[in-house]
Amino acid sequence: MTSCGPPHPNHPVIGAKNFTEQVVLGELLAQQIEAKTGMKVERRFYLAGSYICNQALISGRIDAYVEYTGTALTAILKQPLNRDPDAVLETVRNLYQQRHHITVMDPLGFENTFAMIVRGDDATRFHLTTLSEAAQYTPQWILGVGYEFEQRPDGLPGLSKAYGLKFKEAPVTMDLGLLYRAIGSHQVDMIAGNSTDGPIAALGLKVLADDKHYFPPYQAVPLVRDAALKRWPAMGAAINELQGKVSADDMRSMNEAVDGEHRDPAVVVREFRQKKGL
């Protein structure tokens, strides 16, 4: 019977989705557990999107990964949009525990919300600071989005409706990593990125304020299987020490170090932990 289930190694397995920030956060969890417990930690990164990571966690193929509360609420738990950060966290906590025996740990300290981004020179020329102000120009623009954003309940359809956004043609969908290249080379005029993306500052881009507060909160929270916490209690204590330790600026800086400067995520995380006294 046991051969039918997933393997249960005698060490924790940390997962991550397939973009830079997730690899950095997965490495942060792994290094923190290794440093505080002396256990070996296996890394299973680049697990595609939220759905794959969630399935891996539920099935026990990974023991923990970092998710974002708004993503968990809408895309995974299929709950209605809510814009109250505390209420969202409480709902997500309760449902993961009830449905899957998964503990939602305390937030790491930053949000990674969707960000609608334009070139800095366009923002200056048209005097743009908010999405409402941009709506009159979008019929002349081409939009670039990631695959998930085009379909998600907290993504493009609802955003377009909230702001009355219309574009020159159908959105161009591409891997998240290509969005910044596309806007830099004028293939698209606006992209749906993430607020902690390193290239925003590096390329002089402008994040337009979500002045109608369409997007739900997206606090970064570690999700950990109860079975893993019971098996390795020190793992939970180690992860708890990360509460509130990662700011949005910290995350942007680490993302840019990996993406822009092509540095090893493990080295970037090690330096961050030293700086924070972890």
N, C-alpha and C positions, 0 to 999 in steps of 0.2 A: 504493500500500500504506500509506504513512504517514498518509493521510487517515482510515484506519480506526481508528487508535489515538488515545489521548487527546492533547490539545495539550501541547506541552512548551515553556512560556514560558522566556525567558532569565532568570528569577528564581525563587527558591523559593516554593512555595505551602504555607501552613500551614493545617491543618484543626482543627476542634473539634466536639465533640458539642453537643447542643442544651440545655445548662443552664449556669447562670452560671459555675460554677467552671471548666468547660471553655473558655468564652469568655475568661475571665481568663488561663488557662494558655496558650491559643493566642496571645493578645495578648502574653504574656510571652515566648514563643519568638520571635514576629515582631519585637517591639521589640529584643530582645537581638541577633538576627541583623542587623537594620538598623543598630543602634548600633555593632556590632563589625566589620561587613564593609563598610558603606556601600551594600549592595545594597538594592534595592526588594524588599519581601516582599508577596506577595498573600495575603489572608486569606479562607479559605472556612470560615466558622463555621456553627453550627446544622445540622450534618449528621446529624440524628436520633441514633441510638444507636451502640453499639460496632460492630455488624455493618456499617453503612453506612460508618463511618469506616475500618474495616479494609479494606473493598472499595475504597474510594477510594485508600487507601495502596498496596495491592497493584497496582492498575491504573495507578498513576502520576498520578492526578488531583490528589492532594496529595502533598507530599514528607515531611511530618512531622505528628504530633499527639501529645498526651500520653494515655497509657493507664494503667490500674491493673493491677498484676501479677496479682492474684487474678482479675480480669475476663478478662485475656488468657489465663490458664491454663485456666479453666473454660469461659467463654462463647465464646471465639474459637478456642482451640487444642484444646478438647474433651478436656483431660487431667483425671485424677482429682484431687479435692481434696487439698491438701497445706498444712500449717499452718506449715512452716518457711520464713521469709522468704528466706533465702539460697538454699535449694533451689528455691523457686518462681522466683526471679529467674534462676537458672542454667538451669532448664528452659525458661522463656519465651525467654531469650536464644538458646539453642541451636536451638529449634524455629523461631523467626522467621527466623533466619539460614539454616537448612537448607531451609525450605519456601519462603521468600519473598525472601531476600536483603535483609532488613530488620535494621538494627542497633538493639538495645535499649540506649539510653544509660544512664548512671548515674542512680540515683534523685534526685529533686529535694529530698527531705528529709522528706516527710510521707506519711502513709497517709490515704486516704479510705475507711474501711471502712463497711459498712452499720451503721446505728445504729437500735436499737429504742428509740423515744422516747415518753415519757408526759408529761402535764402535771405541772408542779412541785408543785402542790397535791395531786394524787393520789399522787405519790411520797412526799410528807410524811405524808399521811393513812394510807397503807398501809405506811409504813416500807420503801419499795422502793429497792434499789440495784442488784439483779441481775435477769436474766431468769428465773432459777430461782425467785426470790421472787415474781415477777409471775405465774407460771404458774397459781397458784390463783385469781387474779382475772380472768384473760382470758375465761373463759366468760361473764362479765357485760359484756364489752367488744366494741366494734366496731373492726376493724383497717382502716387505710388504707395502701395500697401503690401504688408505681409499677407500670407495665405489665411492665417487665422482671423485677422482683423476684418477681412471682407465679409465673413460669415457670422462672427460672434454676436451674441445677444447684446453685449456692451460695446459693439464695434461700429462699423461704417453705416449700416442701414439706419440705426437709431440716431447716430450723430448727424447724418445728413438731414434727417427729419427735424431734429431739434434746432438746427441752425439754418435750414433751408439751403443746404449746399448742393449746387449743381456744377458738374465739371464738363470740360470740353469733349471728353470721350470717356469710355468705360475705364475704371481704374486699372492701372498696370500692376499685376501681382508679381512678386519676386521674393527671393529669400531675404530675410531681414538684413543680412550683411551687405546686400547690394543696394539698399535704398539710398545710402549716403553717396555712393558713387553716382547713382542716377540723378540725384538732385544737384550734385556738384558739377555734373557734365550737362546740365540743362535738358536731360531726357524727360524729367518730370519737374513740376513746379512746387508741389507740396508733397510731403510724405507723412505717413503715420508711423512715427518712431516711438521710442521710450524715453521718459524724462531723464533717465540716468545714462543715456548713451554718451560715450566719450567723444565721438566726432562732432557733437553739437557745438561745443566751444571751439574745438580744434579747427572746424571749417567755417566758423563765424556765422552759424545758422541761428535762426530766431524761433523759439517755441512760442506759439500763440496761446494766450491764456484761454482756458475753458471757462469763459465768463458766465455761461449758463449752468455750470457745474453738472455737466452731463455724465462725466465718468464717475464711477464709484471709487471708493478708496482702494488702493492696491498696496497695503502694507506687506512687507516681506516677512514671512513667518516660517520657521522650520516645522515640518510635519514629520512626526516620528511614530512608528508602530508601537503600540502599548507592549506588545510581546518583546520588542527589543529593549524598551525601558525597564521591563521586569527582569530581563536576562542580564542586562548590563546597566545597573542603576547609575554608575559613574558617568555613563554617556549622557544621560539627561542633565546631570549637574554641570558637565562641561559645556553643553549647548546653552544652558541657562545663563552662563557667564557672558554670552554674546548679546544679551538683551540690551537694546538701546545703544550698542557700540558702533553701528555703521550708519553714518549720515549719507544723505544724497550726494554731497560733495565727495565723500570718501569713495562711494560707489562709482561715480563718474571718473574719478582719478584712476581707480584700479582698472575700469573698463578701457580707458584710453591708453594706459600703460600696456595692456595686452593687445588691443586692437591697433592702436596708432603707432606704438613703439615696438610692437612684436616681441614683448617680453614674456617669459614663461609665467603662466598663472601661479604656479607653486611658489616661485620666488617673490612675485608681487604680493601674494597673501602672507608669506612669511614676514616680509618687511612691514606690512600693515599690522600684523599681530604684535610685532616688536614695538612699533610706534605707539600702539594702544596699551602696551603693558599686559598683553594677554598671555 
